[in-house]
């Protein structure tokens, strides 16, 4: 389990502001992406399409 901190919150807000109109991301997906980016960890997902537009994110497809 990872704590949500100010850095993650800030990253989340930036992601939502940048992609909310163009990609219509889900709030929970952007929180997960922000956490992955801030902690520098891979994001394992069954749906790469929810995250592939985010630069610098390390995606690992489980499908």
PyMOL commands that set and color helices and strands:
alter all, ss='L'
color gray80, all
select helices_A, chain A and resi 6-19+27-39+48-50
alter helices_A, ss='H'
color red, helices_A
select strands_A, chain A and resi 43-45+59-61
alter strands_A, ss='S'
color yellow, strands_A
deselect
rebuild
show_as cartoon
